[in-house]
Amino acid sequence: MAETLKKGSRVTGAAREKLATELKKKYDSGASIRALAEETGRSYGFVHRMLSESGVSLRGRGGATRGKAKAAAASGS
């Protein structure tokens, strides 16, 4: 991230929208919430909330999800 926000400082307005956009882009590219939290110096809960607010569909636990064909083969259906 280009600018580092002071830990615990309130993020509002344009700065919040910019941060949400950056987090969304990185999350969609495969970064985990924990990795984003560590990178930004914010808590897991803060990053999770920012992603939810920006309309991201969150992945299930365990990283990127498998495609339908692989999932069907894995379950034996």
C-alpha beads as a LAMMPS data file, in Angstrom:
LAMMPS data file: protein, C-alpha beads

77 atoms
76 bonds

1 atom types
1 bond types

-500.0 500.0 xlo xhi
-500.0 500.0 ylo yhi
-500.0 500.0 zlo zhi

Masses

1 110.0

Atoms # bond

1 1 1 0.000 0.000 0.000
2 1 1 1.273 3.395 -0.946
3 1 1 0.248 5.251 2.202
4 1 1 0.440 3.734 5.631
5 1 1 -2.428 4.632 7.904
6 1 1 -1.679 5.187 11.564
7 1 1 -2.632 2.033 13.440
8 1 1 -6.010 2.403 15.074
9 1 1 -6.781 5.682 13.329
10 1 1 -10.294 6.150 12.011
11 1 1 -10.565 5.757 8.238
12 1 1 -13.353 7.858 6.725
13 1 1 -14.526 9.417 3.489
14 1 1 -12.321 9.245 0.404
15 1 1 -9.472 7.489 2.237
16 1 1 -11.872 4.727 3.324
17 1 1 -13.209 4.285 -0.210
18 1 1 -9.677 4.159 -1.619
19 1 1 -8.595 1.583 0.969
20 1 1 -11.724 -0.508 0.316
21 1 1 -11.005 -0.465 -3.436
22 1 1 -7.380 -1.534 -2.913
23 1 1 -8.352 -4.306 -0.491
24 1 1 -11.066 -5.551 -2.865
25 1 1 -8.638 -5.667 -5.795
26 1 1 -6.014 -7.582 -3.802
27 1 1 -8.569 -9.969 -2.276
28 1 1 -10.042 -10.696 -5.716
29 1 1 -6.483 -11.427 -6.909
30 1 1 -6.169 -14.148 -4.280
31 1 1 -4.736 -12.399 -1.195
32 1 1 -6.116 -13.660 2.108
33 1 1 -7.825 -11.436 4.662
34 1 1 -5.033 -12.240 7.131
35 1 1 -2.356 -11.230 4.619
36 1 1 -4.180 -7.966 3.884
37 1 1 -4.571 -7.260 7.602
38 1 1 -0.855 -7.799 8.167
39 1 1 0.078 -5.681 5.142
40 1 1 -2.099 -2.743 6.194
41 1 1 -1.430 -3.005 9.930
42 1 1 -5.175 -3.295 10.580
43 1 1 -7.070 -6.069 12.333
44 1 1 -8.584 -9.088 10.614
45 1 1 -12.049 -7.833 11.619
46 1 1 -11.430 -4.393 10.117
47 1 1 -10.318 -5.862 6.767
48 1 1 -13.233 -8.329 6.781
49 1 1 -15.687 -5.471 7.420
50 1 1 -14.148 -3.296 4.679
51 1 1 -14.436 -6.143 2.163
52 1 1 -18.034 -6.853 3.179
53 1 1 -18.931 -3.167 2.865
54 1 1 -17.434 -3.036 -0.619
55 1 1 -19.613 -5.934 -1.783
56 1 1 -16.959 -8.632 -2.140
57 1 1 -18.238 -12.202 -2.032
58 1 1 -15.954 -13.712 0.583
59 1 1 -14.308 -17.074 -0.031
60 1 1 -14.830 -19.963 2.339
61 1 1 -12.099 -20.976 4.753
62 1 1 -9.056 -22.631 3.239
63 1 1 -8.204 -20.263 0.402
64 1 1 -9.384 -20.116 -3.173
65 1 1 -12.265 -22.406 -4.018
66 1 1 -12.019 -25.212 -6.545
67 1 1 -13.994 -25.250 -9.780
68 1 1 -17.254 -27.223 -9.987
69 1 1 -15.739 -30.034 -12.088
70 1 1 -12.907 -30.662 -9.608
71 1 1 -15.248 -30.385 -6.615
72 1 1 -17.658 -32.913 -8.144
73 1 1 -14.810 -35.319 -8.919
74 1 1 -13.425 -34.935 -5.410
75 1 1 -16.774 -35.711 -3.777
76 1 1 -17.310 -38.735 -5.996
77 1 1 -20.592 -37.560 -7.557

Bonds

1 1 1 2
2 1 2 3
3 1 3 4
4 1 4 5
5 1 5 6
6 1 6 7
7 1 7 8
8 1 8 9
9 1 9 10
10 1 10 11
11 1 11 12
12 1 12 13
13 1 13 14
14 1 14 15
15 1 15 16
16 1 16 17
17 1 17 18
18 1 18 19
19 1 19 20
20 1 20 21
21 1 21 22
22 1 22 23
23 1 23 24
24 1 24 25
25 1 25 26
26 1 26 27
27 1 27 28
28 1 28 29
29 1 29 30
30 1 30 31
31 1 31 32
32 1 32 33
33 1 33 34
34 1 34 35
35 1 35 36
36 1 36 37
37 1 37 38
38 1 38 39
39 1 39 40
40 1 40 41
41 1 41 42
42 1 42 43
43 1 43 44
44 1 44 45
45 1 45 46
46 1 46 47
47 1 47 48
48 1 48 49
49 1 49 50
50 1 50 51
51 1 51 52
52 1 52 53
53 1 53 54
54 1 54 55
55 1 55 56
56 1 56 57
57 1 57 58
58 1 58 59
59 1 59 60
60 1 60 61
61 1 61 62
62 1 62 63
63 1 63 64
64 1 64 65
65 1 65 66
66 1 66 67
67 1 67 68
68 1 68 69
69 1 69 70
70 1 70 71
71 1 71 72
72 1 72 73
73 1 73 74
74 1 74 75
75 1 75 76
76 1 76 77
